[in-house]
Amino acid sequence: MHARKSSKLTLRDKLSRLTLAQAAKWLGPDGSRLLTLGAKIDIDPAGVSWPDDATFQVVIPCAETSVVVTLALAPSGRDGVRWICSESEDAELWTAAVLAFILEEKTALGLATAPPEKMDVPWELMDEQALEKRALAEREKRAREEKMDITPVSPTKTPWCDYLVTSSLSGKSYRVALRGLARGQSFCTCPDFRKNTLGTCKHVLAVLTRIRRRYPAEALRRAYQPTEIAVHVRYDGELRLAFELPRKLSPAAEKILGPWRERFAQTIEEIAELFTALEALEAAHEPVVVYPDAEERIAQALHQRRLSEQVAQIRKNPAAHPLRSSLLKTELLPYQLDGIAFAAGAGRAVLADEMGLGKTIQGVGVAEFLAREAGISRVLIVCPASLKSQWAAEIGRFCGRGVRLISGRNAERNAQYAEGEFFTVCNYEQVLRDYLAVERTPWDLIILDEAQRIKNWEAKTSHVIKSLRSRFALVLTGTPVENRIDDLFSIVEFIDDRRLGPAFRFFHTHRTASETGKVLGYKNLAALRQRLAPVLLRRTRSSVALDVPTRTTEIVRIAPTDEQLALHNSNLQVVVAITRKKFISEMDLLRLRRALAACRMAADSTFLVDKTEPGYSSKLERLGELLAALCAEPERKIIVFSEWTTMLDLIETQLKNLRAKFVRLDGSVPQARRKQLVAEFQDNPQCRVFLTTNAGSTGLNLQAADTVINVDLPWNPALLEQRIARAHRMGQKRKVHVYLFVTEKTIEENLLATLGAKHELAGAVLDPDSPLSEVQLVSGTEELKRRMEVLLGAPAPAAPDVSAETKARAEITALAERRQKVSESGGQLLTAAFSFLGDLLPEAGTPPNPAATAALRESLARCIEPGEDGRPRLTVTLPNSEALDTIAATLARLLGR
């Protein structure tokens, strides 16, 4: 193995890649506040200097003296950087000012390059040819620029062999099997190759660049020749199975597979034909290699074929099917059994039922169904931390199989994954921390609950979760589309990373954009719904005729006070100023987030923004009037939501003045305490109000409430629905009243309109009966992302991913062992055959011509090469050097020489 060369980052590199979160971490627990204060200190660029390549110095003039802050490379510092301030008093604040200045002025300091004024044509506006050309160009650029260790598995005379490729940027190792120069001929185990439909990737391209330098043109023109029958997957375009056939087949194999050379062009159109061919080859004792990815697709097809009739019977009339009462310990509703049958039949599916329809019981039911019909024995459930105990309780209630909740220290958790319980329940953060232990465990089924946690397809959590492998997968989410169809793309990618195609094709097909790349809306939604139909099931309360009382929604519009409006508008000016800038720095984003939050808080009360008494709030006045009226009704129970804990403090004062008994839940309340709060509200008639932040919007059953008051609006309709679904769900006996408080002339009015547009988008994508094929939805997020400052500098090399490298090497070793085993038996068989043939030939009175034998032996030696081709292939390995003499002598006698 070639040792990877480590590249040291310079101080310029480190500062160019400095992030807001990293700077805050450097400064300690109070880092975020210090950065905010430090950003207000003016720093003159003239005071900045680089005494040497490892030192950055800033002089800040003050009233009596100057403060000097020095940053330097140091192994003992934070991330290899230490700082010294000439003033011991307020040293952290002066350092924060310098770090904020760096984050703000990277371009002026030469640490970053501003994005070009004129952008390339956006993906959405390209034709198919240009789209593919750019996608290839991006991968070619990465292949040229990223550092990769490329190691052939074993010395070989041909370029067409296995290579281990390790990227220094990600630390990941992959196996590249080189077959030829054209796209679609080679193979890589990386995720991008599997899903990009291009038939190549940066790793394949990097290896091709390497072999072009190392092998003469004649060797590259010599095509790869398979020497065994194999079934593999073609990745160039639509995913499909194909036969890989050697140039010459045995008579028996030729009779079976001959038609594939012409009629099918070696591509398998129907899985039934494949099974027929494989059965015939087995009967004829013809060896066939089925590659792992092909085996996975065949297994999935077999599963669907085997269960299709049973699933069809269940879904035809789920209300009358006996599994309703026999699958779990409680009777299933008809639509719940239908959902279980759909997900189990698909093998990998998204169950996107509206909140309150019982996705948890359906998840347990899918696991139980697959245990009976497919023999699964290990299920991993990944959910938010707040729902782990609820999952354990529901499993015990519905099926009684063993369950393990992952908890404790790192070493304890790692051991728990390997334990043999049927269900293992962990949260998303634990998967990130315990990835190697999770990955090592062979899971049969992975269930993601509240899967909107992986809606950001570029986020680390999404990448880690999607790298987990299992035969079956189930995604549970009531909100697969929260803001953009990008959310749905990311979620579906977990169950089938080619269902919606690669990202560049998906966005090109379904997004509309301006010439600057601003997303204007979505298109071809009817085609999207059709493509999702085999793997996504969405039911609403109305569609299943669920016996849940109706709900009414009242929008309470409130005029702001002059003080509220002035504070709101001053922060809105900051928002406008930042969004009009040509490009956005991280400090700009920090200011933008805070200004937007201040606008929203001012719509509630000025006290939330400036913490100055008395606070001004017309909303609190109206809320006090409504609470007084509602609490006067003896049977009324109320849930009050606000995004801000300070607003809850103010509402608490109102409730105490009304002498109304209440409980409060926010993010500071430990998980163990939450059950007690819910029980108090549900069971105590005197407890009238459940006061909560968004911490109470998921995982809580509060059917005792018949009123939901949203003091302020969330960013997306999914969260609003989650809030309301705490009360409006199965088990509710009374009509539910919903109040939405909106302060006029503020950002809340825009939020109300945006929520409506996002709700329309979700319906257009998920509702199979929706007539919409296009939705206009203007979003500023993509525009801001496009104008983000581009940070340059050497990327930090990632630590080697030992797990990925071990996996790639194990795969290569297994293939090599199989190849060697087949080669040795084949070589012995060939030698024995020639020896037998030599015995049958007449001696003709004279021994074979020694010169002719030597010449034939030399020719044969040139033809025999090691079979390192990247996939298991039949290579004839002779048992010893004398065997070559035997073959050459026999051929010489056959030729009469």
Secondary structure as UniProt FT lines:
FT   HELIX           11..16
FT   HELIX           20..27
FT   TURN            29..30
FT   HELIX           31..38
FT   TURN            39..40
FT   HELIX           45..47
FT   STRAND          48..52
FT   TURN            53..54
FT   STRAND          55..61
FT   STRAND          66..78
FT   TURN            79..80
FT   STRAND          81..85
FT   TURN            89..90
FT   HELIX           91..104
FT   TURN            106..110
FT   STRAND          112..113
FT   HELIX           123..125
FT   HELIX           128..145
FT   STRAND          148..152
FT   STRAND          162..167
FT   TURN            168..170
FT   STRAND          173..177
FT   TURN            183..184
FT   STRAND          187..188
FT   HELIX           191..195
FT   HELIX           202..214
FT   HELIX           217..221
FT   STRAND          229..234
FT   STRAND          240..244
FT   HELIX           251..262
FT   TURN            265..266
FT   HELIX           271..283
FT   TURN            284..285
FT   STRAND          288..290
FT   HELIX           292..316
FT   HELIX           318..320
FT   HELIX           323..326
FT   HELIX           334..346
FT   STRAND          348..351
FT   TURN            355..356
FT   HELIX           359..373
FT   STRAND          379..383
FT   HELIX           385..387
FT   HELIX           388..398
FT   STRAND          403..405
FT   HELIX           410..417
FT   STRAND          423..427
FT   HELIX           428..433
FT   HELIX           435..440
FT   STRAND          445..449
FT   HELIX           451..454
FT   TURN            457..458
FT   HELIX           460..466
FT   STRAND          472..476
FT   HELIX           485..495
FT   TURN            497..500
FT   HELIX           503..510
FT   STRAND          511..513
FT   TURN            515..516
FT   STRAND          519..522
FT   HELIX           525..532
FT   TURN            533..535
FT   STRAND          536..537
FT   TURN            541..545
FT   STRAND          551..558
FT   HELIX           562..579
FT   HELIX           586..604
FT   HELIX           607..610
FT   HELIX           618..631
FT   TURN            634..635
FT   STRAND          638..641
FT   HELIX           645..657
FT   TURN            658..659
FT   STRAND          661..665
FT   TURN            667..668
FT   HELIX           671..683
FT   TURN            685..686
FT   STRAND          687..692
FT   HELIX           694..696
FT   TURN            703..704
FT   STRAND          707..710
FT   HELIX           717..724
FT   TURN            725..727
FT   TURN            730..731
FT   STRAND          736..743
FT   TURN            744..745
FT   HELIX           747..766
FT   TURN            768..769
FT   STRAND          775..776
FT   HELIX           781..786
FT   STRAND          790..791
FT   HELIX           802..840
FT   TURN            844..845
FT   HELIX           850..863
FT   HELIX           881..894
FT   TURN            895..896
//
